[in-house]
């Protein structure tokens, strides 16, 4: 007697093999049979005639660390067919927490992770994991330990190399997190305070994660003119620490750089040939999204958001900011200089009852005209008015570069969505995975269906420690998605991003049905999956 039986299905098993006709039997949370014709009765039968059945999608790049606690149903991802997520990317995380620097941590993460209205019930990474483990959720979770959170806990936003004592304190926090089940260490080298860390610090902390079998996941220092130099930096760190490397959202920013992503892919190919274990992820859009503070030169954020706001209020400092933003600075991604003010869009401001809500969705040329200011003055004033808590969308990549990374053997899919309350968030939070299957597979034939599904399932599961997930195979956990290959499409747009996709019929997590036709069931069978480590 099965709990569920899927019949008449076109099964894409997640390995990269083409689809085959078959039936799937599920019992006690596991796939117990895959066959052309299943014998035996079932409590529930799902007729998948004319549908694809495949493993549940794994979002390897999320910022849902607080969202999965405040909204454990997590419909924006669930209705895309996402059954598992990787948390604490780009150095942004909500643990560990030092009460002395807690305010700085909150200011740092809120434009990316959003807010959590209740009192945090954790200080250590282990305590945060306990909250994730005890909270019933709709999907499976793993988490990295975020370097930004670790550095803030030990030394705030100090723009200097860490002392030997501070290194020891950070090592202890990383070790505590790895022992609590973190799958690795994530770096955000573009952002303060991550950008203040030197090579010795990054290698030392990466070695701690490596001892536990973890991965190093990097948002690189630059993704524009200095992309290749930034890639070589993280390659050197990974090689020195002897740790597998994952590059977050591989891309090449800047109009003058478009069409050159093949140089980055060739560099990865070269490092793979030399023995470095390296992969990357990508989202299915030419626009990214991040905190507006990252547009400013990195020196502005020294000391944290409050110090940055003081500099933004100082006429002499404002003049220096304006001068820096009007020129190229080696090693720093000057987004405005590379893209232009018309490609920088405000997507979220701080709070709901806010007169600046009207500018959400507008670019800085439009905002400056509306406010009768120069764009750079407008930028600095807006950050002051919103206490630094502003999120932006950057229209920054070329379509052909995105396709090139998607085709790469080393890429998998991550939404990089920001779970904010704004009506003008980036549509990738609602549409990344259906967009791959509709735009890039069905319509533009960038890759075959089985390759796309492998990138969203078994490849991701293997890389990020989701044991016995990501493949339709007997003995694996029953995380499954049923969708119509012709009907699936993303409906989220930049104008109306909060729209669920079409074509996803059923979503199953750990053998229990969690969604049908964009309606949530009462089930929340997701689990936190700790890294099964063996420390030497």
Buried (B, 14 or more C-beta within 10 A) or exposed (E): EBBBBBBBBBBBBBBBEEBEEBBBBBBEBBBBBBEEEBEEEBEEEBEBEEBBBBBBBBBBBBBBBBBBBBBBBBBBBBBBBBBBBBBBBBBBBBBBBBEEBBEBBBBBBBBBBBBBEEEBEBBBBBBBBBBBBEBEBBBBBBBBBBBBBBBBBBBBBBBEEBEEEBBEBBBBBBBBBBBBBBBBBBBBBBBBBBBBBEEEBBBBBBBBBBBBBBBBBBBBBBBBBBBBEBBBBBBBBBBBBEBBBBBBBBBBBBEEBBEBBBEBBEBBBEBBEEEBBBBBBBBBBBBBBBBBBBBBBBBBBBBBBEBBBEBBEEEEBBEBBBEBBEEEBEEBBBBBBBBBBEBBBBBBBBEEEEEBBEBBBBBBBBBBEEBEBEBBEBBBBBBBBBBBBBBBBBBBBBEEBBBBBBEBEBBBBBBBBBBBEBBBBBBBBBBBBBBBBBBBBBEEEBBEBBBBBBBBBBBBBBBBBBEEBBBBBEEBBBBBBBBBBEBBBBBBEBEEBBBBBBBBBBBBBBBBBBBBEBEBBEBBBBBBBBBEBEEE
